[in-house]
């Protein structure tokens, strides 16, 4: 489920802290890359900080957001992590400051809801109006406003990537982490689904089934 950029980030962070005595690679972690990554500086350099935050280490070197949510500090929280790379520090810092957590929540809900709604289409009554309402529900849930997300931290690294027969690339990468209480977001999603129901009992049963399926295992962020 993890994207390629997570593996790249892992390589970058391994290179960043390979010389730190307190750094320990994740057990069983084995990554190979033809690129040579050199770290010029990072957010903690000026303060003499050598270790990256635990959330970023878990995110990049283990199992992404799932590993971060397993940390004691994030118990009963949904975790949202995103990253952006660019040629200038100010560019990626501005991105981090303006990152839209609400937009990311909407995108995630859209992905999860689409598959769950599809799985329960057999519960729909054989009526065109009911199907129209059911199909429009995904857009309704995605565009709804969800409150409670808060920024926890951000981090950036400045690195040079060198590959054979290519010009060296120097870039900055910023990471942001937001959290929202699971119970809070689950209640908001459940309330949004409840508003979609009408007097048709079969359509209502379909929406109830979607709500249960969607929330029983929690949302997956990536």
C-alpha positions as CSV (number, residue, x, y, z in Angstrom):
1,X,0.0,0.0,0.0
2,X,2.9,2.3,0.4
3,X,4.0,4.4,-2.4
4,X,7.5,4.5,-4.0
5,X,8.2,7.9,-2.4
6,X,8.0,6.3,1.0
7,X,10.9,4.0,0.1
8,X,12.8,7.0,-1.2
9,X,12.2,8.8,2.0
10,X,13.5,5.8,3.9
11,X,16.7,5.8,1.9
12,X,17.1,9.6,2.6
13,X,16.6,9.2,6.3
14,X,18.9,6.3,6.6
15,X,21.6,8.3,4.8
16,X,20.9,11.3,7.1
17,X,21.4,9.4,10.3
18,X,23.8,6.6,9.4
19,X,26.5,8.3,11.5
20,X,24.4,8.8,14.6
21,X,25.2,6.4,17.5
22,X,21.6,6.5,18.7
23,X,20.1,5.6,15.3
24,X,19.1,2.0,14.8
25,X,17.7,0.7,11.4
26,X,14.3,-1.0,11.6
27,X,14.7,-4.8,12.1
28,X,14.5,-6.6,8.8
29,X,14.7,-3.4,6.8
30,X,16.5,-3.9,3.5
31,X,16.5,-1.1,0.9
32,X,18.7,-0.7,-2.2
33,X,19.0,2.3,-4.5
34,X,21.2,3.3,-7.4
35,X,21.1,6.9,-6.1
36,X,23.6,8.4,-3.8
37,X,21.9,10.6,-1.2
38,X,23.9,13.2,0.8
39,X,22.3,15.3,3.5
40,X,23.5,18.9,3.6
41,X,21.4,20.0,6.6
42,X,18.0,19.5,8.2
43,X,15.7,21.3,10.5
44,X,17.6,20.2,13.6
45,X,21.1,21.0,12.3
46,X,21.3,24.6,13.7
47,X,20.2,23.4,17.1
48,X,22.7,20.5,17.2
49,X,19.8,17.9,16.9
50,X,21.0,14.7,15.3
51,X,17.9,12.4,15.6
52,X,14.8,12.8,13.6
53,X,11.4,12.8,15.4
54,X,10.1,9.3,16.2
55,X,7.0,9.8,14.1
56,X,9.1,10.5,11.0
57,X,11.4,7.6,11.6
58,X,8.4,5.2,12.0
59,X,6.7,6.7,8.9
60,X,9.7,6.3,6.6
61,X,11.3,3.2,7.8
62,X,8.6,0.9,8.9
63,X,4.9,0.7,7.8
64,X,4.0,4.3,7.1
65,X,1.1,5.9,8.9
66,X,0.0,2.6,10.5
67,X,3.2,2.5,12.4
68,X,2.9,6.0,13.6
69,X,-0.7,5.4,14.8
70,X,0.7,2.5,16.9
71,X,2.9,4.8,18.9
72,X,1.6,5.7,22.4
73,X,1.5,9.4,21.6
74,X,-1.0,8.8,18.9
75,X,-3.4,6.4,20.6
76,X,-7.0,6.7,19.4
77,X,-5.9,9.2,16.7
78,X,-6.0,9.2,12.9
79,X,-2.6,10.4,11.7
80,X,-2.2,12.4,8.5
81,X,1.3,12.8,7.1
82,X,2.3,14.4,3.8
83,X,5.5,15.6,2.2
84,X,6.6,18.0,-0.6
85,X,9.9,18.5,-2.3
86,X,11.2,21.6,-4.1
87,X,14.4,23.5,-5.0
88,X,14.1,26.1,-2.2
89,X,13.7,25.9,1.6
90,X,11.2,28.7,1.7
91,X,9.0,27.0,-0.9
92,X,8.6,23.8,1.0
93,X,8.2,25.6,4.4
94,X,5.4,27.7,2.9
95,X,3.8,24.5,1.6
96,X,4.0,23.0,5.1
97,X,2.5,26.1,6.7
98,X,-0.4,26.1,4.2
99,X,-1.0,22.4,4.0
100,X,-4.7,21.6,3.9
101,X,-5.4,18.8,6.2
102,X,-9.1,19.1,5.5
103,X,-8.5,18.4,1.8
104,X,-6.4,15.3,2.7
105,X,-9.2,14.0,4.9
106,X,-11.7,14.5,2.1
107,X,-9.5,12.6,-0.4
108,X,-9.0,9.7,2.0
109,X,-12.7,9.5,2.8
110,X,-13.5,9.5,-0.9
111,X,-11.2,6.5,-1.5
112,X,-12.6,4.5,1.4
113,X,-16.2,5.4,0.8
114,X,-16.1,4.6,-2.9
115,X,-15.1,0.9,-2.3
116,X,-17.5,0.4,0.6
117,X,-20.5,1.9,-1.2
118,X,-19.7,-0.3,-4.2
119,X,-19.8,-3.4,-2.0
120,X,-23.3,-2.6,-0.7
121,X,-25.0,-1.7,-4.0
122,X,-27.0,-5.0,-3.8
123,X,-28.9,-3.5,-0.8
124,X,-30.4,-0.7,-2.9
125,X,-34.0,-0.7,-3.9
126,X,-34.7,-0.9,-7.6
127,X,-35.4,2.7,-8.0
128,X,-33.6,5.3,-10.1
129,X,-34.0,8.1,-7.4
130,X,-32.5,5.9,-4.7
131,X,-29.6,5.0,-6.9
132,X,-29.0,8.6,-7.7
133,X,-28.9,9.6,-4.0
134,X,-26.6,6.6,-3.2
135,X,-24.2,7.6,-6.0
136,X,-24.2,11.2,-4.9
137,X,-23.4,10.3,-1.4
138,X,-19.7,9.9,-2.1
139,X,-19.4,13.5,-3.3
140,X,-21.4,14.7,-0.3
141,X,-19.1,13.0,2.2
142,X,-15.9,14.1,0.4
143,X,-17.0,17.8,0.2
144,X,-18.2,18.0,3.8
145,X,-16.3,20.0,6.3
146,X,-14.7,18.0,9.1
147,X,-13.3,19.7,12.2
148,X,-10.8,18.6,14.8
149,X,-7.6,18.1,12.8
150,X,-4.5,19.8,14.4
151,X,-0.9,20.1,13.4
152,X,1.5,18.2,15.6
153,X,4.9,18.9,14.0
154,X,6.8,19.4,10.8
155,X,10.4,18.6,9.6
156,X,12.5,19.3,6.6
157,X,15.7,18.0,5.0
158,X,18.1,19.4,2.5
159,X,19.8,16.8,0.3
160,X,21.7,16.1,-2.9
161,X,20.8,13.1,-5.0
162,X,23.3,11.8,-7.5
163,X,22.6,9.1,-10.0
164,X,24.7,7.7,-12.8
165,X,24.7,9.7,-16.0
166,X,22.5,12.4,-14.4
167,X,23.2,15.8,-13.1
168,X,23.2,16.0,-9.3
169,X,19.8,17.2,-7.9
170,X,19.7,19.3,-4.9
171,X,16.3,19.6,-3.2
172,X,14.5,20.3,0.1
173,X,11.7,18.0,1.4
174,X,9.2,19.1,4.0
175,X,7.0,16.7,6.1
176,X,3.9,17.6,8.1
177,X,1.9,15.6,10.6
178,X,-1.6,16.2,11.7
179,X,-3.9,14.2,13.9
180,X,-7.6,14.0,14.6
181,X,-9.3,12.0,17.3
182,X,-10.8,8.8,15.8
183,X,-14.1,9.1,17.8
184,X,-14.4,12.7,16.6
185,X,-14.0,12.0,12.9
186,X,-16.0,8.8,13.1
187,X,-19.0,10.6,14.6
188,X,-18.8,13.3,12.0
189,X,-18.8,10.7,9.2
190,X,-21.6,8.8,10.8
191,X,-23.7,12.1,11.1
192,X,-23.0,12.9,7.5
193,X,-24.3,9.5,6.4
194,X,-27.4,9.8,8.6
195,X,-28.3,13.0,6.8
196,X,-28.3,11.2,3.5
197,X,-31.1,8.9,4.6
198,X,-34.8,9.5,3.7
199,X,-38.1,7.7,4.3
200,X,-37.1,4.8,2.1
201,X,-36.2,2.0,4.5
202,X,-34.2,0.0,2.0
203,X,-32.1,3.0,1.1
204,X,-31.7,3.7,4.8
205,X,-30.5,0.2,5.5
206,X,-27.9,0.5,2.7
207,X,-26.5,3.7,4.3
208,X,-26.5,2.0,7.7
209,X,-24.5,-0.9,6.4
210,X,-22.0,1.5,4.8
211,X,-21.6,3.4,8.0
212,X,-20.8,0.2,10.0
213,X,-18.4,-1.2,7.4
214,X,-16.6,2.1,6.9
215,X,-16.0,2.7,10.6
216,X,-15.5,-0.7,12.1
217,X,-11.9,-1.0,11.0
218,X,-11.1,2.7,10.8
219,X,-10.0,4.8,7.8
220,X,-6.7,4.1,6.1
221,X,-4.8,7.2,5.3
222,X,-2.6,6.0,2.4
